Amino acid sequence: MYSDKSIFPNLIKEVIELRKEVSRLKAEKEKTSISSETPKSQPDKEYLDAILKEYKEDKDISNYIQDINSQLLTTGFTSIHSLDGKYVYLGNDFEKLTGYKAANVLGKAPFSLMHLEDQRKQKNLILPQNLKGKATVTNWRLKHKQGYFLWLETYSHIILDKEQKPAYIYCLSTDVSDKMIVQNKMSRTQKMYNSIFQSSPDALFLLDIHTFEIYDCNKRALKLFKYNSKNELFGKHFSELQFKELTFTDIHLINRRINNKKIWTAEVKCVDSNGNFFDGMMGMQKGENPDAPFILLRITDLTKIKKSQTLIHEQEQLISSISENVNEGIYRSKLSGKLIYVNKAFAKIFGYDNIDEVMKLNAAQLYAHAAQREEITSKIHKLGILNNEEALFLHKKGYQFWGLLNCKLSRGEKGEFYFDGAIKDITESKNYQNRLELQNEELIEVNNALDRFVYSASHDLRAPIASSLGLIEIALKEDNINTIKKYLTLKNKSLKKLDNFISDIIDYSRNTRLDISYEEINLQMMIENAFETYNYIENSSLIQKEINIAIDEEFYSDKMRLNIIFNNLLSNAIKYANLYNNRPEIIVEIEVNNREAIIEIRDNGLGISAKHLNKIFDMFYRAHPDKKGSGLGLFIVQEAVQKLKGSIQVSSTENKGSTFILTLPNMVTTQTHNLT
């Protein structure tokens, strides 16, 4: 048929015209837009039919078409499609570009090689447009034989027959992968930039590099400075955003700094569109893009930060004031014991003149016992906190004192741990507590003694009275004077017993109730007076009495209580004397020095059996039931000795005698100090 190859120059000419049309379309519209115009010249269908018919038979024709491709394309291929989109012709570069052999693709539609996202666009938009006689330019992705995708830019054009009806679709496809990759990267970068720019918590402004005027800003800038739109800000000089009016010198210094690729920062008083002021931090630097130079201005709102700083400062002042004015010692230490902070009260509690002295110590040095600190730190590690723990601490002067410790395990910003605590000196309250406990114990003992006293005293007081009343009734009925005298003698004995008992009660009461009063004591005279007092006792004159006193120092003690002690011990020695001895005797030996008086009262009387010896100081206890007595004497003696902070010991053998040894402190030093 068309064996004459003279038709090819005309075809080439027309294809070149088509290529020029593509360039024109691309220049007028975006790459993905669809041209509504139809090229002025189109290849004739008969030419293409002849070429396609001879294409499979004549190698020269195939090569000639390839020459057309070479003139039209740098990297791409030419293709001709039937109206249903199937390939009917493929240029030689198709295999080179896609990896597929043309023979395996001819007769197939390109959708099988197209990316899924691009298929809908091709089927529903591009192909219908071509069938309507419209040329199109589109970008789409073709899957390479090795699995990756190529970006192709394809110009599609309908070929009409002589009757001006659609016959073929002619396509020129160019590899634009590199360009699309760059465009996609730029698009992502632009999106990321816009995202950062708009989502920044700070106000961002883009300034003209020469005039420092605003030509763009983000949403935060509008909100912070209370503008409704960017148009209200455009053209304003950045200095209009702050209260201070900048001089030419100020602007020059800022410009010089940012041109040296440095950042200019300043804390300024900003002003919004309503004229309200707020604290802000400005930062300005020059952009690094030479193609689109700009200055980036960042403004951070410092209002909350300033308020927080003010609040923190006030809290620090409050904490400092509390720390310095409380009586408790406040401290922070590392786990190793190194002190980080102590207040003045802490130093004072431990006896140090200033804080610096204490800070040189390790916390372990402040405890009286190292084992106690280890126990306390172990509890804090285990529980995280320690409340009201009593501990013995060491004062600077060397003595120990009681402290109440509260401590918590705290964690610093960098993850390090500290002991934060407070110590209160409770020595006085601890001593008071001990005194109170001792007084409670004494009160319990007194109450017990009082119960015993009331029980026994009621009997011993009533018995003489009842006896006397009985004797009076009998005597009233009696007329014989001798008998009446006999009754009166018995009554006299009962009343004397009552009088002695009352005297003992008075001694007990005085010893318990009256405060101690120290004065110089003449021991010789006191003992002699006591013996003289009991000369009336029956058989007293039969007992030999001996007093031996060695005095190195004046003796000071409580006179009233010493009288109680000597009267009771000496009267007992006389009462319980053994008159069957050849020589009944009572020996008193006394040694006095500046510390104490040692008094020994020894007799060879009836003595006390071993079974009674440990009970003779109990209230109302009588070791000799056959002897008349209140049973209060030795009890009162022991009470008086304890009041004088002395001691009393007794040793006795039945029918051989007894020995009482008293050790009483000499209060001469106290008395001398009081006089001074």
LINQUI-V337200 format. One line per field, one symbol per residue. ss: DSSP state (h for helix, s for strand, l for the rest). phi: phi as a letter, one per 30 degrees, with the letter a starting at -180 (. if undefined). psi: psi as a letter, one per 40 degrees, with the letter a starting at -180 (. if undefined). A space follows every 10 residues. Layout:
ss->???
phi->???
psi->???
//
This chain:
ss->llllllhhhh hhhhhhhhhh hhhhhhhhll lllsllllll llllhhhhhh hhhhhlllhh hhhhhhhhhh hhlllsssss sllllsssss llhhhhhhll lhhhhlllsh hhhslhhhhh hhhhhhhhhh hllllsssss ssslllllss ssssssssss lllllsssss ssssslhhhh hhhhhhhhhh hhhhhhhhhl llssssslll llssssslhh hhhhlllllh hhllllshhh hslllllhhh hhhhhhhhhl lllsssssss slllllssss ssssssllll llllssssss slhhhhhhhh hhhhhhhhhh hhhhhlllss sssslllsss sslhhhhhhl llllhhhhhl lshhhhsllh hhhhhhhhhh hhhlssssss ssssllllls ssssssssss slllllssss ssssslhhhh hhhhhhhhhh hhhhhhhhhh hhhhhhhhhh hhhhhhhhhh hhhhhhhlll hhhhhhhhhh hhhhhhhhhh hhhhhhhhhh hhhllllsss llhhhhhhhh hhhllllllh hhlsssssss sllllssshh hhhhhhhhhh hhhhhlllll llllssssss sslllsssss sssllllllh hhhlllllll llllllllll llhhhhhhhh hhhlllssss ssslllssss sssssllhhh hhhhhl
phi->.ddddddded ddeddddddd deddddddbd dcdcdccced bbddddeded ddddedccdd dedddddeed dcbcblacbb bdddjddcab dddedddcic ddddcejcdd ddccdedcdd dddcbddddd ddicdbbbca ccddddjccc dcccccbdcc ddcicebbcc bcccdbeddd dddddddddd ddddddddcd dcdcbccddc cicdbaacdd ddddchcdbd edceiddedd dbddddddde dddddddddd icccbadbcd bcdcidcadb ccbbbddcdd dbdaccccbc dceddddddd dddddddddd ddddcddddc abbdddjddc abcdddddec icdbdedddd cceddccdbd dddddddddd ddciabchcd bcccdedjdc bdbccbbbdc bddcjdcbcc abbbdceddd dddddddddd dddddddddd eddddddddd dddddddddd ddddddcccd dddddddddd dddddddddd ddddddeddd ddcdddbcad ccdedddddd ddecdddeid ddcdcbbbbc ccbdccacde dddedddddd ddddecdcdd ddbdabccbb bbbdcabccb cbbcddibdd dcddcdcddi dcdbedcdad icedddeddd ddddhcbbbb babeibkbbc ccccddcddd dddddd
psi->bgeheedddd dddddddddd ddddddddii deihheihid iiiidddddd dddededhdd dddddddddd ddidhaiiih iideeihehh ideddddeei hddedheiie ddeiiddedd dddedddddd deehiihihi hhhideeiih hihhhhhihi adefihdihh hhhhhfdddd dddddddddd ddddddddeh eihhihihdd efiheiiidd ddddefidid dddheiidee eidhhhiddd ddddddddee fihhiihihi hadeeiiihi hhhhihiehd dgiihhhhhh hedddddddd dddddddddd dddeeieihh ihiideehhd iiidddddde eididdddee iiddeeidhd dddddddddd dddeihhfhh ihihideeii ihihhhiihi hideeiiihh iihhhfdddd dddddddddd dddddddddd dddddddddd dddddddddd ddddddeheh dddddddddd dddddddddd dddddddddd dddiihhhih hgdddddddd dddfdeihed eehhhhhhhh heiihhahdd dddddddddd dddddfihee idghihhhhh hhaedihhhh hhifadahid eedeeeeihe hhdgdeihid eedddddddd dddefaihii hihhediihh hhhhihfddd ddddd.
//
